[in-house]
C-alpha cells in the first residue's frame, strides 16, 4: 500500500541549498543553516503570499542550474524514503527555474538549464537516481504559474510528453488575486484526455469562503494515472 504525500517544489534541504549559494557567490541574506530554517519556517496564521516571499529568495540558488536541481531532487527523494515514504508527488514549476523564462534572473546566473523541458529532465534525473537507491516511487506534478497564462500550454504539453516518465499531474501555483488572468485554456484541453479537474463551482466556493491556501494548492488540479 502506498502512502501518498503531496510536497511543494520548495522542498530543498538547507545544507544543500547553502552549498549551492556559496558556490555561486550569492548572498541571499542567510547566515547559517539555522537561519535558513528559521526564515523559511511558516509562521502561525500566515498567508500563502507571505510564505512564498521567502521561497522566491532561496529558489534563486537553483535557477538555470541543472546540476543543482538534479542534486536537490535526488536529496528530496532520499530524505523522504528515509522517513518511510513509499510514494510521493512533488510540485515543480518549470518556468520558475528555467533560465529563459524565469522572472528571478540575476547577473552571472548559470544557464545549463535554459528551458522548461530542461527543468523537467533535471528533476526526473535526480528522482530516478533516488528511486534506484531507495525503492521509493517518486513522481512530479507540473505547475502552471498564476499570472503567466502564456506558459500553461507548454506545461500541458510537457505533462503529455513525460506522462510515462514520472509526471503524473498538472496544477496551478501562486496566490489568487482579483483580476488574475485565467489558465483555464490548458485545463480545458486536459479535459479532452479524460483527466479529473476540479469543477469551477467548487473553486468559487473556496474563494467565497476565503480559503486562499486551499484554493492555491487544490483547485484545478488533475491527476494522470496514479500508479505510473
C-alpha positions in Angstrom: 0.0 0.0 0.0 1.4 3.4 -1.0 1.5 6.4 1.4 0.5 9.4 -0.8 2.5 12.5 0.0 2.0 15.8 -1.8 5.0 18.0 -1.4 5.9 21.5 -2.7 8.6 22.3 -5.2 10.3 24.4 -2.4 11.4 21.2 -0.8 15.1 21.9 -0.5 17.4 20.7 2.2 19.0 23.7 4.0 22.5 22.2 3.9 22.4 21.5 0.2 21.0 24.9 -0.5 23.7 26.6 1.4 26.5 24.9 -0.6 24.8 25.9 -3.8 24.5 29.5 -2.7 28.2 29.7 -1.6 29.4 28.0 -4.9 27.7 30.8 -6.9 28.9 33.6 -4.7 25.3 34.5 -4.0 24.3 36.4 -0.8 20.6 35.9 -0.2 20.7 37.1 3.4 21.1 33.7 5.1 23.9 33.4 7.7 23.6 29.8 8.7 21.6 26.6 8.2 19.7 27.5 11.4 18.9 31.0 9.9 17.5 29.4 6.8 15.3 27.1 8.8 14.0 30.0 10.9 13.3 32.3 7.9 11.6 29.6 5.8 9.5 28.2 8.7 5.8 29.0 8.2 4.6 31.4 10.8 1.3 30.5 12.6 -1.6 32.1 10.9 0.5 33.3 7.9 -0.9 33.7 4.4 0.4 31.9 1.3 1.6 35.2 -0.1 3.8 35.8 3.0 5.2 32.3 2.8 6.0 32.5 -0.8 8.1 35.6 -0.3 10.9 33.6 1.2 10.6 30.8 -1.5 11.3 33.4 -4.1 14.5 34.3 -2.3 16.1 30.9 -1.8 14.9 29.4 -5.1 17.4 31.7 -6.9 20.2 29.3 -5.9 18.6 26.7 -8.3 17.6 28.8 -11.3 19.3 27.8 -14.5 21.5 25.2 -12.7 20.9 21.7 -13.9 23.4 20.1 -11.6 21.9 21.9 -8.6 18.3 20.8 -9.4 19.3 17.2 -10.0 21.0 17.1 -6.7 18.1 18.7 -4.8 15.6 16.3 -6.4 17.8 13.4 -5.5 18.2 14.6 -1.9 14.5 15.2 -1.6 13.8 11.6 -2.7 16.3 10.0 -0.4 15.2 12.2 2.5 11.6 11.1 2.1 12.5 7.5 1.7 14.5 7.7 5.0 11.3 8.8 6.7 9.4 5.7 5.4 7.6 7.4 2.4 6.9 4.8 -0.3 5.2 7.1 -2.8 5.3 10.9 -3.2 4.2 13.6 -5.7 6.3 16.8 -5.7 5.1 20.0 -7.3 7.5 21.6 -9.8 7.2 24.9 -11.6 9.3 24.5 -14.8 9.1 28.2 -15.9 10.3 29.5 -12.5 13.5 27.5 -12.7 14.3 27.8 -16.4 16.9 30.4 -17.3 15.0 31.5 -20.4 11.6 32.2 -18.7 12.3 33.0 -15.0 11.3 36.3 -13.6 14.0 36.0 -10.9 17.1 36.4 -13.1 20.4 37.6 -11.5 23.7 38.6 -13.0 26.0 35.7 -13.6 23.4 33.0 -13.1 24.1 29.7 -14.7 22.2 28.7 -17.9 22.8 24.9 -18.1 19.0 24.6 -17.6 17.6 27.0 -20.1 14.1 25.7 -21.0 11.1 24.3 -19.1 11.9 20.9 -20.7 15.4 21.1 -19.2 14.0 21.6 -15.8 11.7 18.6 -16.0 14.6 16.5 -17.3 16.9 17.5 -14.5 14.3 16.9 -11.8 13.4 13.5 -13.1 17.0 12.5 -13.5 17.6 13.2 -9.8 14.4 11.4 -8.7 15.3 8.3 -10.8 18.7 8.0 -9.0 16.9 8.3 -5.7 14.4 5.6 -6.7 17.2 3.2 -7.7 18.8 3.6 -4.3 15.7 3.5 -2.1 12.9 1.7 -4.0 10.5 4.6 -3.3 8.2 5.7 -6.1 8.8 9.4 -6.7 6.6 11.4 -9.1 6.2 15.0 -10.2 3.1 17.3 -10.7 4.0 20.2 -13.1 2.7 23.6 -12.2 1.4 26.4 -14.3 2.1 29.9 -12.9 -0.8 32.0 -11.9 -0.3 35.3 -13.7 1.7 33.7 -16.5 -1.0 32.0 -18.7 1.2 32.1 -21.8 3.3 29.3 -20.2 0.3 27.0 -19.5 0.1 25.3 -22.9 3.8 24.3 -22.7 3.2 22.8 -19.2 0.3 20.8 -20.5 2.5 19.6 -23.4 5.3 18.6 -21.0 2.7 16.6 -19.0 1.7 14.7 -22.1 5.3 14.2 -23.2 6.5 12.9 -19.8 3.4 11.1 -18.7 5.2 7.7 -18.9 8.4 9.0 -17.3 7.3 10.2 -13.9 5.0 13.2 -14.5 1.6 12.4 -13.0 -0.4 15.7 -13.0 -0.8 19.4 -13.6 -1.5 22.2 -11.1 -1.7 25.9 -10.8 0.5 27.6 -8.3 0.5 31.1 -6.9 -1.7 33.4 -4.9 -5.2 34.1 -6.3 -5.9 37.8 -6.7 -8.8 39.6 -8.2 -8.4 40.2 -11.9 -5.8 37.4 -12.4 -5.8 36.1 -16.0 -7.1 32.6 -16.1 -5.0 29.5 -17.0 -8.3 27.7 -17.9 -7.5 27.0 -21.6 -4.8 24.5 -20.7 -7.1 22.7 -18.3 -10.0 22.7 -20.9 -7.6 20.9 -23.2 -6.6 18.5 -20.4 -10.3 17.5 -20.0 -10.2 16.0 -23.5 -7.8 13.4 -22.2 -10.3 12.2 -19.6 -8.5 13.7 -16.6 -10.1 14.8 -13.4 -10.4 18.6 -13.0 -11.9 20.5 -10.0 -15.3 21.8 -11.0 -15.4 25.7 -11.3 -18.3 25.9 -8.8 -16.1 24.2 -6.2 -13.3 26.7 -6.9 -15.8 29.5 -6.5 -17.0 28.1 -3.2 -13.4 28.0 -1.9 -12.9 31.6 -3.0 -16.1 32.9 -1.4 -15.2 31.2 1.9 -11.7 32.9 1.7 -9.9 29.6 1.8 -6.9 31.1 0.0 -4.4 28.4 1.0 -6.8 25.7 -0.1 -7.5 27.2 -3.4 -3.8 27.7 -4.2 -3.0 24.0 -3.6 -6.1 22.2 -4.5 -8.1 23.8 -7.3 -7.8 22.9 -10.9 -5.5 20.0 -10.0 -5.8 16.9 -12.2 -4.2 13.6 -11.9 -2.9 11.2 -14.6 -2.5 7.5 -13.8 -1.8 7.4 -10.1 0.4 4.3 -10.3 2.6 5.4 -13.2 
